[in-house]
Amino acid sequence: MSSKRIRLWDLPTRLFHWLLVAAVAAAVVCGQLGGNLIVWHGRIGLFVVGLIAFRIVWGVLGSTYARFIHFLPTPARVFAYLRGEWREPGHNPLGALSVFAMIAVVGFQAVSGLFANDDIAFQGPLYDLVGQDASNRLTSLHHLAGNLLYVLVGLHVAAIAFYRFVKKDNLVWPMFTGRKEVTHGEDAQGGGLMAFAVALLVAVAAVYGASGAWLPAPPPPPPAAETPNW
Protein backbone atom coordinates (compact mmCIF):
# COMPACT_ATOMS: atom_id res chain seq x y z
CA MET A 1 0.00 0.00 0.00
CA SER A 2 1.22 3.51 -0.81
CA SER A 3 2.17 5.74 2.09
CA LYS A 4 2.31 9.47 2.60
CA ARG A 5 3.91 11.80 5.09
CA ILE A 6 1.44 13.75 7.22
CA ARG A 7 1.57 16.34 9.98
CA LEU A 8 0.75 14.22 13.02
CA TRP A 9 1.81 15.83 16.31
CA ASP A 10 1.58 19.60 16.64
CA LEU A 11 4.33 21.56 18.39
CA PRO A 12 2.44 22.14 21.68
CA THR A 13 1.77 18.40 21.99
CA ARG A 14 5.43 17.60 21.40
CA LEU A 15 6.60 20.24 23.86
CA PHE A 16 4.17 18.95 26.47
CA HIS A 17 5.39 15.39 25.99
CA TRP A 18 9.09 16.10 26.37
CA LEU A 19 8.68 18.68 29.13
CA LEU A 20 6.61 16.15 31.07
CA VAL A 21 9.29 13.48 30.57
CA ALA A 22 11.97 15.86 31.86
CA ALA A 23 9.83 17.12 34.75
CA VAL A 24 8.86 13.64 35.98
CA ALA A 25 12.46 12.44 35.79
CA ALA A 26 13.70 15.51 37.67
CA ALA A 27 10.95 15.18 40.30
CA VAL A 28 11.82 11.54 40.90
CA VAL A 29 15.52 12.34 41.31
CA CYS A 30 14.87 15.25 43.67
CA GLY A 31 12.34 13.26 45.67
CA GLN A 32 14.65 10.26 46.07
CA LEU A 33 17.69 12.32 47.04
CA GLY A 34 15.69 14.49 49.43
CA GLY A 35 17.44 17.04 51.59
CA ASN A 36 17.45 20.54 50.14
CA LEU A 37 16.32 19.10 46.79
CA ILE A 38 12.86 18.44 48.21
CA VAL A 39 12.15 22.15 47.66
CA TRP A 40 12.86 21.65 43.96
CA HIS A 41 10.67 18.54 44.03
CA GLY A 42 7.81 20.81 45.08
CA ARG A 43 8.62 23.44 42.45
CA ILE A 44 8.69 20.83 39.72
CA GLY A 45 5.33 19.57 41.00
CA LEU A 46 3.86 23.03 40.39
CA PHE A 47 5.27 22.97 36.87
CA VAL A 48 3.65 19.57 36.30
CA VAL A 49 0.30 20.97 37.47
CA GLY A 50 0.62 23.56 34.72
CA LEU A 51 1.57 20.95 32.14
CA ILE A 52 -1.37 18.71 32.98
CA ALA A 53 -3.79 21.65 32.93
CA PHE A 54 -2.42 22.68 29.54
CA ARG A 55 -2.79 19.17 28.13
CA ILE A 56 -6.38 18.84 29.32
CA VAL A 57 -7.35 22.05 27.54
CA TRP A 58 -5.26 21.15 24.50
CA GLY A 59 -7.02 17.79 24.41
CA VAL A 60 -10.19 19.75 23.63
CA LEU A 61 -8.88 22.70 21.58
CA GLY A 62 -5.73 21.27 20.02
CA SER A 63 -5.15 19.88 16.57
CA THR A 64 -6.77 16.71 15.23
CA TYR A 65 -4.61 13.97 16.70
CA ALA A 66 -4.06 15.76 20.02
CA ARG A 67 -7.78 15.91 20.79
CA PHE A 68 -9.04 13.35 23.28
CA ILE A 69 -12.15 12.72 21.21
CA HIS A 70 -9.96 11.51 18.34
CA PHE A 71 -8.34 8.69 20.32
CA LEU A 72 -10.94 8.02 23.02
CA PRO A 73 -10.57 4.24 23.61
CA THR A 74 -14.18 3.16 23.13
CA PRO A 75 -14.92 -0.60 23.24
CA ALA A 76 -15.51 -0.64 19.47
CA ARG A 77 -12.11 0.94 18.84
CA VAL A 78 -10.35 -1.41 21.26
CA PHE A 79 -11.90 -4.49 19.64
CA ALA A 80 -11.06 -3.20 16.16
CA TYR A 81 -7.45 -2.78 17.26
CA LEU A 82 -7.29 -6.26 18.80
CA ARG A 83 -8.69 -7.72 15.56
CA GLY A 84 -5.92 -5.98 13.63
CA GLU A 85 -8.34 -3.63 11.88
CA TRP A 86 -7.06 -0.35 13.31
CA ARG A 87 -5.40 1.87 10.70
CA GLU A 88 -5.84 5.39 12.04
CA PRO A 89 -2.73 7.52 12.72
CA GLY A 90 -2.03 8.85 16.19
CA HIS A 91 -2.59 6.94 19.42
CA ASN A 92 -4.06 3.48 18.95
CA PRO A 93 -6.77 2.47 21.47
CA LEU A 94 -4.38 0.67 23.83
CA GLY A 95 -1.91 3.53 23.59
CA ALA A 96 -4.79 5.88 24.38
CA LEU A 97 -5.48 3.95 27.58
CA SER A 98 -1.85 4.48 28.51
CA VAL A 99 -2.10 8.21 27.78
CA PHE A 100 -5.19 8.69 29.93
CA ALA A 101 -3.71 6.58 32.73
CA MET A 102 -0.48 8.57 32.64
CA ILE A 103 -2.28 11.91 32.74
CA ALA A 104 -4.47 10.71 35.62
CA VAL A 105 -1.62 9.31 37.73
CA VAL A 106 0.81 12.16 37.08
CA GLY A 107 -1.99 14.63 37.72
CA PHE A 108 -2.85 12.93 41.00
CA GLN A 109 0.81 12.95 42.01
CA ALA A 110 1.11 16.66 41.33
CA VAL A 111 -2.14 17.58 43.10
CA SER A 112 -1.62 15.33 46.14
CA GLY A 113 1.88 16.75 46.53
CA LEU A 114 0.36 20.21 47.04
CA PHE A 115 -1.02 19.01 50.38
CA ALA A 116 1.79 16.61 51.38
CA ASN A 117 4.57 16.91 53.94
CA ASP A 118 7.81 15.09 54.66
CA ASP A 119 7.57 15.10 58.49
CA ILE A 120 10.71 17.24 58.62
CA ALA A 121 10.71 20.66 57.02
CA PHE A 122 8.68 20.50 53.80
CA GLN A 123 4.98 21.19 53.46
CA GLY A 124 3.07 21.49 50.21
CA PRO A 125 1.86 24.99 49.33
CA LEU A 126 -1.76 24.06 50.14
CA TYR A 127 -0.97 22.14 53.33
CA ASP A 128 -2.80 24.64 55.53
CA LEU A 129 -6.07 23.96 53.72
CA VAL A 130 -6.29 20.36 54.97
CA GLY A 131 -4.29 20.09 58.20
CA GLN A 132 -1.91 17.44 59.50
CA ASP A 133 -4.10 14.32 59.43
CA ALA A 134 -5.40 14.79 55.89
CA SER A 135 -1.91 15.80 54.75
CA ASN A 136 -0.47 12.57 56.15
CA ARG A 137 -3.09 10.51 54.28
CA LEU A 138 -2.41 12.35 51.04
CA THR A 139 1.32 11.92 51.57
CA SER A 140 0.84 8.16 51.85
CA LEU A 141 -1.26 8.12 48.67
CA HIS A 142 1.37 10.26 46.99
CA HIS A 143 4.01 7.62 47.70
CA LEU A 144 1.74 4.74 46.65
CA ALA A 145 0.82 6.43 43.38
CA GLY A 146 4.52 6.97 42.77
CA ASN A 147 4.96 3.19 42.58
CA LEU A 148 2.07 3.00 40.11
CA LEU A 149 3.73 5.69 38.03
CA TYR A 150 6.92 3.60 37.81
CA VAL A 151 4.84 0.70 36.49
CA LEU A 152 3.13 2.88 33.88
CA VAL A 153 6.44 4.35 32.73
CA GLY A 154 7.91 0.85 32.43
CA LEU A 155 4.93 -0.34 30.37
CA HIS A 156 5.15 2.77 28.21
CA VAL A 157 8.83 2.22 27.45
CA ALA A 158 8.24 -1.50 26.81
CA ALA A 159 5.43 -0.68 24.35
CA ILE A 160 7.67 1.77 22.50
CA ALA A 161 10.41 -0.85 22.27
CA PHE A 162 7.91 -3.48 21.06
CA TYR A 163 6.66 -1.22 18.29
CA ARG A 164 10.18 -0.20 17.33
CA PHE A 165 11.80 -3.61 17.15
CA VAL A 166 8.91 -6.02 16.54
CA LYS A 167 6.37 -4.04 14.53
CA LYS A 168 9.06 -1.81 12.93
CA ASP A 169 7.09 1.31 13.82
CA ASN A 170 9.13 4.15 15.33
CA LEU A 171 6.84 6.00 17.73
CA VAL A 172 9.53 8.28 19.13
CA TRP A 173 10.81 10.05 16.03
CA PRO A 174 7.42 11.59 15.08
CA MET A 175 7.25 13.05 18.58
CA PHE A 176 10.40 15.01 17.66
CA THR A 177 9.56 15.94 14.07
CA GLY A 178 5.78 16.06 14.22
CA ARG A 179 5.49 14.08 10.96
CA LYS A 180 5.00 10.42 10.14
CA GLU A 181 4.69 8.09 7.16
CA VAL A 182 1.18 6.56 7.15
CA THR A 183 -1.12 4.67 4.80
CA HIS A 184 -4.31 6.28 6.13
CA GLY A 185 -5.12 9.71 7.49
CA GLU A 186 -4.74 13.38 6.66
CA ASP A 187 -2.71 16.27 8.05
CA ALA A 188 -3.68 17.45 11.51
CA GLN A 189 -5.94 20.50 11.48
CA GLY A 190 -6.85 23.08 14.11
CA GLY A 191 -5.09 23.99 17.32
CA GLY A 192 -4.16 27.51 16.28
CA LEU A 193 -2.68 30.42 18.18
CA MET A 194 -5.91 31.33 19.97
CA ALA A 195 -6.34 27.77 21.25
CA PHE A 196 -2.73 27.77 22.42
CA ALA A 197 -3.23 31.09 24.24
CA VAL A 198 -6.31 29.76 26.04
CA ALA A 199 -4.53 26.56 27.09
CA LEU A 200 -1.50 28.52 28.28
CA LEU A 201 -3.68 30.94 30.25
CA VAL A 202 -5.44 28.05 31.99
CA ALA A 203 -2.06 26.46 32.77
CA VAL A 204 -0.75 29.69 34.33
CA ALA A 205 -3.94 30.05 36.38
CA ALA A 206 -3.61 26.44 37.57
CA VAL A 207 -0.02 27.01 38.70
CA TYR A 208 -1.03 30.19 40.51
CA GLY A 209 -3.86 28.40 42.29
CA ALA A 210 -1.63 25.46 43.18
CA SER A 211 1.14 27.71 44.51
CA GLY A 212 -1.01 28.98 47.36
CA ALA A 213 0.08 32.55 46.62
CA TRP A 214 -3.56 33.61 47.02
CA LEU A 215 -3.79 32.32 50.60
CA PRO A 216 -3.72 34.97 53.35
CA ALA A 217 -0.35 35.43 55.00
CA PRO A 218 0.00 33.63 58.34
CA PRO A 219 -0.31 35.88 61.40
CA PRO A 220 2.99 37.16 62.80
CA PRO A 221 4.38 35.28 65.79
CA PRO A 222 3.58 36.77 69.18
CA PRO A 223 6.27 39.06 70.58
CA ALA A 224 8.83 37.43 72.80
CA ALA A 225 8.20 37.84 76.50
CA GLU A 226 10.46 40.35 78.16
CA THR A 227 12.99 38.88 80.54
CA PRO A 228 13.17 40.65 83.87
CA ASN A 229 16.44 42.53 84.22
CA TRP A 230 17.43 41.01 87.57
N, C-alpha and C positions, 0 to 999 in steps of 0.2 A: 504494500500500500504506500502511496506517495505521502510524504510528510511536508510540513511547513513550519516555519519559525514564527512563533507568536509572542506578543507581549503578555507575560503571565503574571508576574509579581510586580506590583507598583513599588516605587521607591519607599513610601512610608511603611509598607508592609515589611520590606527587607530591612529597613532601619530598625523597626520594632523587633524583628526576629533577632538580629545580631546584638542589639543593645540589651535585650533580655538575656541572651546567652551570657554576655559579659557580666551583667549585673548579678545574675544568679550565681555564677562562678565566684565573683568577688565577695558576695554575701556569705557564701559557704566558707570561703577561706577566712574571712574576718570573724565569722561566728565560731569556727573551730579553734582558731588561735586565741580568741578572747582578749583579755587585757584591755589596753587602750583602743584596740581595733574594734571593740564592741560598739563604740560610738559610730564608727564608719559602717558597721553592720546596720545600725539604725538608719543612717543617712541613705544607704543604698536601698533599704526597704521603702523609704519615701519615694525614691526614684522609681522603684518597681510599681508602687501604687499609681504613679503617673503613667507608666507604660501600659499597665493593664487597663486603666481608664481610657487611654487613647485607643487601644486595640478594640475595646468594646464599641466605642463610637465608630471607629473605622470599619468594624464588622457590619455596620449598618449603612454608612455613607461612603465607604471606600469603593475601589474599582471592582470589577466583576468577580474575580476569583478570590478577593479578600473578604467579600461579603459572606456572613454566616449563612444566609439563606441559600447561597450557591452550593455549599458543601455540607448542609445540615444532614447528618447521618440518619435518614429515615429508614425504617425496616425495608422498604422496597429497594432503596439504594444499596443497603448492606447486602441483601440477598443477591442483587444484580452483580455486585462486586465478587461475592463468594462463588457465583456461577461463572465468573470470568467474562461477564458481559459489560463491565464498566470500561468506558473509553473516554470519559470526560477529562480534560486537563485540570490541574489544580489538585487539591487534597482529595484522595479517594475516601470512601466512607469510613474505613478503619482508621486512616490517617486523621480524618476529621474527629473521630472519637478521641484520639490522642491529643489533638489541638484543644478541644474543649476541656478535657481532663487537665491538661497542663495549665490552661488559663485559670481554671477553678482552683487548683491546688496552689499555684504560685500566688494567685490573688488572696486566697485564705492565709497563706504564710505572711504576706505583706500586711494584711489587715490585722491579723491576730498579733503580729509583732508590735503594732501601735499601742497595744494595751499590756504588753508583756514586761517582765522584769527578770533580772539575773540574780536576785537575792544578794547582790553586793552593792553596786553603785549605779547600775543602769535601769532606767524605767522608760517605757515607751512614751511618746509624746502625748498620748491620750490616757495614760495610766490613771490620772485623777478622776476620770469619768466613771471608772468601774470599781476602784478600791482594791485592796490587797487580795482578798479571797478570789474574786473573779479574775484578777490579773494572774494569780497562780494557776487557775484552771486553764486560762487561755495560753499561758506559757507552756503548760504540759501538752496541750493540743498543738501548739506551734512546733514543739520538738517531734511529736508523733507524725505530723504532716510532713515534716522534713524527711523522715524515712520514706514516706510514700513518694515524695518528690524524687528521691534517689532512684526509686524503682521506675518511675515514669521516664526519667532521663535515660536510664539504662535501656528500657524498651525502645525509646525513641532512637537512640544511637544504633541499637541492634537492627531496627527496621530500616534505617538508612543504609547500613552495611548490607543487609539482605537485598535491597533493591539495587544497590550499586554492583554487587559481585554476583548475585544469582540472576536477577531479572535484567541486569545490564541497563539500569535506569538511574542516572545520576540525579538525585534530588537536591544535592547541595549546590551545584554550580548555578542553576537557575535562581537560587536565592541570593546569589551575588550579582548576576547579570540582569535578572528580571525576565529573561527570554528562554524559550525552550522549544525543541523540535517535537511536534505532535502530529498525529494523524487526524485528529478531530479537534474542533474548537476554533474560536476566533480571538482576535486581540482583546485584551481587557479594556473595558470602557468605564468612564465615570471616575469618581474619586478626585475631583479637581481641587483647585486652590481653596475655594470656599469650604469644601468638606474638610480639608486638612486644617484650616483655621479653626473650625468648630471643634474638631477632635482635639486639637492642641489646647484650645481654651478650656475644654472640659478637663483635660489632663492637668493643667496648671491649677485649676480650681480644686481638683481632687488632692493634689499635693499640699496645697494650702490648708485644706480641711484636715488632712491627715497629720500635718505638722503641729497642730494644736496652737498655732500662733494666734488664733482668735479667742483662746481661753483667757479669762481674766487673770491678771498677774496674782501670784499668791501673796497673802498679806505679809508685811514685813515682820521679822521676828521681834518679840517683845524686848524692850531695852534691858540690858544687864543690870542686875540689882547692884546698888552701890555698896561697896564694902566699907564698914565703919573704919575710920582712921584712928584706931587705937589697938 
